[in-house]
Amino acid sequence: MTTLINPVISLIKLFHSVKDENLHWKKANQDQQAKLKHARVLAEKALETELKKKSVQLAHEITLLRTKNDAELSMFKTKCKQDIKDYKQYLASLDQLKRSIQASYTHLPEAVAFTIHHHAKHLLNQMWEAENFEQKMQHEIELIKFMTTVHEDTRLHLEGETNEKLPERTLNLIQQK
């Protein structure tokens, strides 16, 4: 039995020795452990403060972007509404032009009046769908020239200054296209 007791006692001594060593290490490093714990707490608070600050900045930037986007969207909607209004006015003007042609050239076949109207509408659509400002201006000048020619043909016919039965200059412009 003594053979069994000696190893158990050795084991208990070893356990106490390890425990004492651990206590000595903790005691010797207690200040360093406290400093590390304190530094970790400070770092966590600093990180938390930085995250709150970044969150406020991000929220502010999001608000600014929303405001900017809302303003741009509002301006775009206004521009689109104005574009639609302008387009409708152009179409009304083209319809008036067609009626003017039909009234001036009473003998003019309806298909010819519709062709003139259709060509003017085609020019309007080209102008409207132009990709850049230069193209838009070029198409607008072409539309203005066409509408001016139609108006001039109509005026000359009404005033009896021409003997032509058809708006020849207008039809020539359509053929050139």
Residue frames as qw, qx, qy, qz and C-alpha x, y, z in Angstrom:
[[0.000, 0.887, 0.461, 0.000, 0.00, 0.00, 0.00],
 [0.317, -0.744, 0.125, 0.574, 2.91, 2.28, 0.61],
 [0.392, -0.010, 0.607, 0.692, 3.82, 1.75, -2.97],
 [0.101, 0.675, 0.626, 0.377, 0.47, 3.17, -3.95],
 [0.259, -0.888, -0.275, 0.263, 0.53, 6.02, -1.46],
 [0.451, -0.447, 0.252, 0.730, 3.93, 7.35, -2.58],
 [0.246, 0.249, 0.566, 0.747, 2.87, 7.97, -6.19],
 [0.123, -0.808, -0.546, -0.186, -0.40, 9.55, -5.01],
 [0.399, -0.783, -0.100, 0.466, 1.51, 11.85, -2.66],
 [0.412, -0.185, 0.416, 0.789, 3.91, 12.70, -5.51],
 [0.121, 0.526, 0.642, 0.545, 0.97, 13.44, -7.72],
 [0.246, -0.880, -0.399, 0.072, -0.62, 15.70, -5.09],
 [0.446, -0.602, 0.113, 0.652, 2.72, 17.50, -4.61],
 [0.330, 0.112, 0.551, 0.758, 3.00, 17.96, -8.37],
 [0.025, -0.737, -0.598, -0.312, -0.53, 19.32, -8.51],
 [0.346, -0.864, -0.211, 0.298, 0.18, 21.78, -5.67],
 [0.481, -0.353, 0.305, 0.742, 3.45, 22.75, -7.29],
 [0.219, 0.378, 0.592, 0.677, 1.72, 23.52, -10.62],
 [0.185, -0.845, -0.488, -0.117, -1.00, 25.40, -8.77],
 [0.446, -0.729, -0.036, 0.517, 1.59, 27.43, -6.83],
 [0.415, -0.080, 0.443, 0.790, 3.50, 28.15, -10.03],
 [0.073, 0.617, 0.608, 0.494, 0.27, 29.33, -11.70],
 [0.308, -0.882, -0.332, 0.134, -0.49, 31.59, -8.74],
 [0.479, -0.528, 0.170, 0.681, 3.02, 33.05, -8.81],
 [0.320, 0.203, 0.549, 0.745, 2.72, 33.67, -12.57],
 [0.070, -0.780, -0.545, -0.299, -0.68, 35.35, -12.14],
 [0.411, -0.824, -0.167, 0.352, 0.65, 37.46, -9.27],
 [0.474, -0.324, 0.323, 0.752, 3.78, 38.44, -11.22],
 [0.149, 0.196, 0.590, 0.769, 1.75, 39.29, -14.34],
 [0.004, 0.687, 0.680, -0.258, -1.31, 40.75, -12.63],
 [0.008, -0.682, 0.000, 0.731, -0.39, 44.35, -13.49],
 [0.003, -0.227, 0.682, 0.696, 0.26, 43.44, -17.11],
 [0.013, 0.400, 0.902, 0.163, -3.03, 41.50, -17.30],
 [0.009, 0.742, 0.480, -0.469, -4.91, 44.46, -15.79],
 [0.005, -0.558, 0.280, 0.781, -3.25, 46.83, -18.28],
 [0.011, 0.006, 0.837, 0.547, -4.16, 44.54, -21.18],
 [0.010, 0.576, 0.814, -0.072, -7.74, 44.23, -19.96],
 [0.004, -0.747, -0.221, 0.628, -7.95, 48.01, -19.53],
 [0.023, -0.389, 0.527, 0.755, -6.42, 48.57, -22.97],
 [0.039, 0.254, 0.902, 0.346, -8.93, 46.14, -24.51],
 [0.017, 0.718, 0.630, -0.295, -11.85, 47.94, -22.84],
 [0.014, -0.686, 0.078, 0.723, -10.51, 51.30, -24.06],
 [0.047, -0.177, 0.733, 0.656, -10.00, 49.93, -27.57],
 [0.056, 0.467, 0.874, 0.123, -13.55, 48.53, -27.61],
 [0.017, 0.788, 0.401, -0.468, -14.94, 51.90, -26.47],
 [0.045, -0.551, 0.357, 0.753, -12.84, 53.75, -29.04],
 [0.064, 0.069, 0.862, 0.499, -14.02, 51.36, -31.74],
 [0.047, 0.637, 0.760, -0.119, -17.62, 51.77, -30.61],
 [0.005, -0.762, -0.117, 0.637, -17.24, 55.56, -30.68],
 [0.055, -0.359, 0.600, 0.712, -15.64, 55.43, -34.13],
 [0.078, 0.301, 0.903, 0.296, -18.42, 53.18, -35.41],
 [0.056, 0.756, 0.562, -0.332, -21.08, 55.54, -34.07],
 [0.028, -0.671, 0.182, 0.719, -19.27, 58.48, -35.67],
 [0.059, -0.137, 0.783, 0.604, -19.02, 56.63, -39.01],
 [0.098, 0.503, 0.858, 0.033, -22.69, 55.64, -38.76],
 [0.064, 0.796, 0.301, -0.522, -23.70, 59.28, -38.27],
 [0.025, -0.525, 0.463, 0.714, -21.50, 60.33, -41.21],
 [0.092, 0.096, 0.902, 0.411, -22.93, 57.58, -43.38],
 [0.108, 0.667, 0.712, -0.191, -26.49, 58.49, -42.43],
 [0.040, 0.758, 0.012, -0.651, -25.72, 62.12, -43.28],
 [0.043, -0.332, 0.685, 0.647, -24.23, 61.14, -46.66],
 [0.121, 0.348, 0.912, 0.182, -27.23, 58.95, -47.41],
 [0.101, 0.770, 0.479, -0.410, -29.55, 61.85, -46.57],
 [0.014, 0.647, -0.290, -0.705, -27.56, 64.16, -48.84],
 [0.073, -0.087, 0.850, 0.514, -27.64, 61.62, -51.68],
 [0.136, 0.547, 0.825, -0.048, -31.37, 61.09, -51.24],
 [0.086, 0.792, 0.216, -0.564, -31.97, 64.83, -51.28],
 [0.011, -0.499, 0.538, 0.679, -29.79, 65.24, -54.37],
 [0.093, 0.118, 0.924, 0.350, -31.47, 62.30, -56.13],
 [0.144, 0.669, 0.682, -0.258, -34.93, 63.57, -55.20],
 [0.090, 0.750, -0.042, -0.654, -34.07, 66.99, -56.60],
 [0.018, -0.321, 0.734, 0.599, -32.63, 65.50, -59.79],
 [0.132, 0.336, 0.925, 0.121, -35.67, 63.24, -60.17],
 [0.150, 0.753, 0.457, -0.449, -38.00, 66.19, -59.67],
 [0.084, 0.651, -0.325, -0.681, -36.12, 68.22, -62.26],
 [0.071, -0.100, 0.887, 0.445, -36.14, 65.27, -64.66],
 [0.176, 0.532, 0.821, -0.107, -39.89, 64.78, -64.18],
 [0.146, 0.783, 0.167, -0.582, -40.46, 68.48, -64.80],
 [0.022, 0.484, -0.599, -0.637, -38.31, 68.32, -67.94],
 [0.128, 0.150, 0.947, 0.253, -40.18, 65.23, -69.16],
 [0.194, 0.688, 0.625, -0.313, -43.54, 66.91, -68.54],
 [0.131, 0.751, -0.132, -0.634, -42.34, 69.97, -70.44],
 [0.068, -0.272, 0.808, 0.518, -41.01, 67.77, -73.26],
 [0.187, 0.401, 0.896, 0.048, -44.36, 65.99, -73.50],
 [0.175, 0.790, 0.346, -0.475, -46.17, 69.34, -73.51],
 [0.045, 0.628, -0.433, -0.645, -43.83, 70.63, -76.23],
 [0.138, -0.035, 0.916, 0.375, -44.23, 67.45, -78.28],
 [0.219, 0.596, 0.759, -0.148, -48.02, 67.70, -78.03],
 [0.151, 0.800, 0.057, -0.577, -47.83, 71.33, -79.16],
 [0.031, -0.406, 0.701, 0.585, -45.69, 70.29, -82.14],
 [0.170, 0.250, 0.936, 0.182, -48.23, 67.59, -83.02],
 [0.201, 0.749, 0.515, -0.365, -51.09, 70.07, -82.73],
 [0.072, 0.707, -0.280, -0.645, -49.15, 72.44, -84.98],
 [0.083, -0.170, 0.862, 0.470, -48.65, 69.66, -87.54],
 [0.206, 0.506, 0.836, -0.053, -52.35, 68.82, -87.42],
 [0.163, 0.810, 0.192, -0.530, -53.13, 72.51, -88.00],
 [0.024, -0.513, 0.590, 0.623, -50.67, 72.48, -90.91],
 [0.172, 0.157, 0.933, 0.273, -52.48, 69.48, -92.42],
 [0.199, 0.711, 0.625, -0.254, -55.85, 71.22, -92.06],
 [0.063, 0.757, -0.136, -0.636, -54.38, 74.34, -93.64],
 [0.088, -0.245, 0.794, 0.549, -53.13, 72.30, -96.62],
 [0.162, 0.401, 0.896, 0.099, -56.51, 70.63, -96.99],
 [0.143, 0.796, 0.407, -0.425, -58.31, 73.97, -96.78],
 [0.025, 0.679, -0.337, -0.652, -55.98, 75.65, -99.27],
 [0.206, 0.255, -0.812, -0.484, -55.85, 72.79, -101.76],
 [0.686, 0.060, 0.391, -0.610, -59.46, 71.62, -101.66],
 [0.843, 0.386, -0.242, -0.286, -58.92, 69.42, -104.70],
 [0.127, 0.565, -0.801, 0.151, -55.80, 67.82, -103.11],
 [0.785, -0.144, -0.585, -0.147, -56.25, 64.09, -102.53],
 [0.660, -0.702, 0.120, -0.238, -56.43, 63.27, -98.84],
 [0.946, -0.087, 0.004, 0.312, -53.54, 60.82, -99.21],
 [0.505, 0.534, -0.110, 0.669, -51.23, 63.65, -100.33],
 [0.302, -0.764, 0.144, -0.552, -52.20, 65.78, -97.32],
 [0.884, -0.454, 0.097, -0.058, -51.57, 62.77, -95.05],
 [0.850, 0.221, -0.066, 0.474, -48.21, 62.15, -96.75],
 [0.190, 0.687, -0.177, 0.678, -47.16, 65.74, -96.10],
 [0.595, -0.666, 0.153, -0.422, -48.39, 65.47, -92.51],
 [0.974, -0.190, 0.009, 0.119, -46.67, 62.10, -92.07],
 [0.678, 0.415, -0.161, 0.586, -43.38, 63.49, -93.41],
 [0.104, -0.725, 0.221, -0.644, -43.56, 66.45, -91.03],
 [0.810, -0.514, 0.126, -0.254, -44.27, 64.04, -88.16],
 [0.938, 0.092, -0.084, 0.324, -41.33, 61.89, -89.24],
 [0.384, 0.587, -0.227, 0.675, -39.06, 64.96, -89.17],
 [0.459, -0.688, 0.185, -0.531, -40.41, 65.85, -85.72],
 [0.949, -0.311, 0.046, -0.033, -39.68, 62.35, -84.42],
 [0.781, 0.320, -0.172, 0.507, -36.17, 62.43, -85.84],
 [0.049, 0.681, -0.251, 0.686, -35.58, 65.73, -84.07],
 [0.681, -0.579, 0.130, -0.429, -37.06, 64.40, -80.84],
 [0.977, -0.189, 0.069, 0.068, -35.06, 61.18, -80.85],
 [0.519, 0.706, -0.347, 0.334, -31.72, 62.75, -81.81],
 [0.827, -0.258, -0.342, 0.365, -28.88, 61.56, -79.60],
 [0.479, -0.283, -0.142, 0.819, -26.92, 64.79, -79.35],
 [0.074, 0.739, 0.239, -0.626, -27.56, 68.51, -79.57],
 [0.007, 0.414, -0.530, -0.740, -26.01, 68.96, -83.04],
 [0.006, 0.208, 0.913, 0.351, -28.22, 66.26, -84.55],
 [0.033, 0.658, 0.674, -0.335, -31.25, 67.70, -82.78],
 [0.056, 0.674, -0.034, -0.736, -30.53, 71.17, -84.19],
 [0.001, -0.197, 0.737, 0.646, -29.97, 69.76, -87.69],
 [0.013, -0.400, -0.903, -0.157, -33.31, 67.95, -87.59],
 [0.017, 0.712, 0.471, -0.522, -35.07, 70.98, -86.12],
 [0.048, 0.516, -0.315, -0.795, -33.76, 73.18, -88.95],
 [0.036, -0.040, -0.870, -0.490, -34.94, 70.58, -91.45],
 [0.006, -0.572, -0.807, 0.147, -38.40, 70.50, -89.81],
 [0.026, 0.700, 0.186, -0.689, -38.62, 74.31, -89.74],
 [0.033, 0.326, -0.574, -0.751, -37.57, 74.48, -93.40],
 [0.028, -0.262, -0.919, -0.294, -40.21, 71.89, -94.31],
 [0.014, -0.677, -0.661, 0.324, -42.98, 73.59, -92.34],
 [0.004, 0.618, -0.069, -0.784, -42.01, 77.01, -93.75],
 [0.031, 0.120, -0.741, -0.660, -42.14, 75.60, -97.27],
 [0.034, -0.473, -0.877, -0.074, -45.58, 74.07, -96.65],
 [0.024, -0.727, -0.411, 0.550, -46.82, 77.35, -95.20],
 [0.006, -0.488, 0.337, 0.805, -45.34, 79.33, -98.10],
 [0.015, -0.118, -0.859, -0.498, -46.90, 76.97, -100.69],
 [0.044, -0.615, -0.774, 0.143, -50.25, 77.29, -98.94],
 [0.044, -0.694, -0.171, 0.698, -50.03, 81.08, -98.69],
 [0.006, -0.309, 0.543, 0.781, -49.04, 81.51, -102.34],
 [0.031, -0.296, -0.893, -0.339, -51.88, 79.23, -103.46],
 [0.055, -0.693, -0.641, 0.326, -54.44, 81.07, -101.32],
 [0.022, -0.696, 0.013, 0.718, -53.27, 84.46, -102.57],
 [0.719, 0.639, 0.265, -0.068, -53.47, 83.23, -106.17],
 [0.006, 0.845, -0.459, -0.275, -49.79, 83.92, -106.80],
 [0.158, -0.306, 0.905, 0.250, -49.27, 80.41, -108.17],
 [0.712, 0.182, -0.275, -0.620, -51.15, 78.34, -110.69],
 [0.246, 0.226, -0.941, 0.060, -49.87, 75.03, -109.32],
 [0.736, -0.320, -0.348, -0.485, -52.54, 72.52, -108.39],
 [0.869, -0.310, -0.326, 0.206, -50.23, 70.86, -105.83],
 [0.346, -0.904, 0.241, 0.072, -47.80, 72.17, -103.20],
 [0.828, 0.483, -0.225, 0.171, -44.85, 71.41, -105.52],
 [0.167, 0.689, -0.552, 0.439, -42.04, 72.81, -103.37],
 [0.642, -0.406, 0.495, -0.422, -43.30, 70.80, -100.40],
 [0.974, 0.144, 0.136, -0.108, -43.55, 67.62, -102.45],
 [0.613, 0.641, -0.382, 0.259, -40.04, 68.25, -103.84],
 [0.192, -0.637, 0.607, -0.435, -38.68, 68.41, -100.29],
 [0.854, -0.162, 0.401, -0.288, -40.33, 65.08, -99.49],
 [0.904, 0.420, -0.070, 0.044, -38.81, 63.54, -102.65],
 [0.288, 0.740, -0.516, 0.322, -35.35, 64.81, -101.69],
 [0.520, -0.484, 0.599, -0.369, -35.56, 62.90, -98.45]]
